[in-house]
Amino acid sequence: MSIPSLCSPVVERLEPYVPGEQPRIAGLVKLNTNENPYPPSPRAIAAVEAAAREGLQLYPDPQSLALREALAAAHGLQTDQVFVGNGSDEVLAHAFFAFFQHAGERLLMPDITYSFYRVYCGLWGIGAELQPLDAGLAVDVGALAARAAQGPCAGIVLANPNAPTGMGLPLAQIERLLAACPQRVVLVDEAYVDFGGESAVGLIARHPNLLVVHTLSKSRSLAGLRVGAAFGAPPLIDALTRVKDSFNSYPLDRLAQAGACAAVQDVAYFDATRHAVMHNRDGLARALQELGFEVLPSQANFLFARHPGRDGAQLAALLRERAVLVRHFARPERIAPYLRISVGTPAQCDALVRAVAAILASNR
Ligand SMILES: *Cc1c(COP(=O)(O)O)cnc(C)c1O
């Protein structure tokens, strides 16, 4: 920062999220940011085009009512149990502000999870208490529940399936956390749930402290449109709406509302593409295992894998030389041997496997 005195002091203390790179390299096999390899529903594209031709001079619906109704219908909820925002990252930011700022209390989360959670803690001044994953890199629900039951905490946040491991928890485990933390919100980020996880949305009716967050970026192929949602009891949705209306009344533009609505309603396309991704994932996992990789069981649209004889950072760099992009996290050290590989089309998966095989054979 060149002239820090011009900035609010808090700006210097921020530790921003670092997104995966979006380079412009011709012929790149891009498996680094968990985007969907398939395009969005043709009905979503048509709806965006129609919205672009009609009414862009007017503000969008500040309540995003049609989209919230479509999401409510898709999930068996009422409209007042649905909140939407500009990507689930914005929804999460509002949720951290609305639910987790309690003086002297810390927010419980797994030590290895979506790294944006700690960024929001830094932004809003929320203390975080990290619970290590167990020896198999699964979320240690027993330890989290015991800690929550033992004394005050600001709440619990976790991704299910978890990122970047891809491993999911069964619903009974989520219920354990809800029961252990009745005075505070338990936020379950289900960004990847449509690829084989168990959704907690059905628990909302019985648990007033449950907030479930979804995104249209992964299973609906709409990362470029920026649409996310939260589902919970009406008082939680009201709180999020108060925060949103104190920040930006129009977070979802007309194109986003129209496209998201059409995508949510195109169930056949959604089912076809998510099943294709799951099928490709299982084939890719087998191919990597045949090359000697250890692959964690994934319920997401990515694999978390390591090769016993190879350094993770070096493998990622060698793949990049061959125009194949995967994500590598140098920290925490425990996951440094792993690569996070987004599941692509069969052709992209083949290209990755060929590149890995060539690297292993070249002994570099
Ligand atoms: C991708 C991702 C998000 C962010 O989704 P957007 O809707 O694109 O902002 C949130 N949580 C997790 C765990 C993710 O992997």
The ligand as an ORCA input file, in Angstrom:
! r2SCAN-3c Opt
* xyz 0 1
  C     -16.984    -21.970     -5.029
  C     -17.323    -21.897     -3.580
  C     -18.059    -20.834     -3.072
  C     -18.288    -19.563     -3.850
  O     -19.232    -19.629     -4.795
  P     -19.688    -18.316     -5.565
  O     -21.165    -18.481     -5.558
  O     -19.095    -18.446     -6.923
  O     -19.256    -17.091     -4.848
  C     -18.452    -20.878     -1.750
  N     -18.098    -21.899     -0.946
  C     -17.359    -22.910     -1.389
  C     -16.985    -24.010     -0.457
  C     -16.941    -22.929     -2.714
  O     -16.155    -23.909     -3.152
*
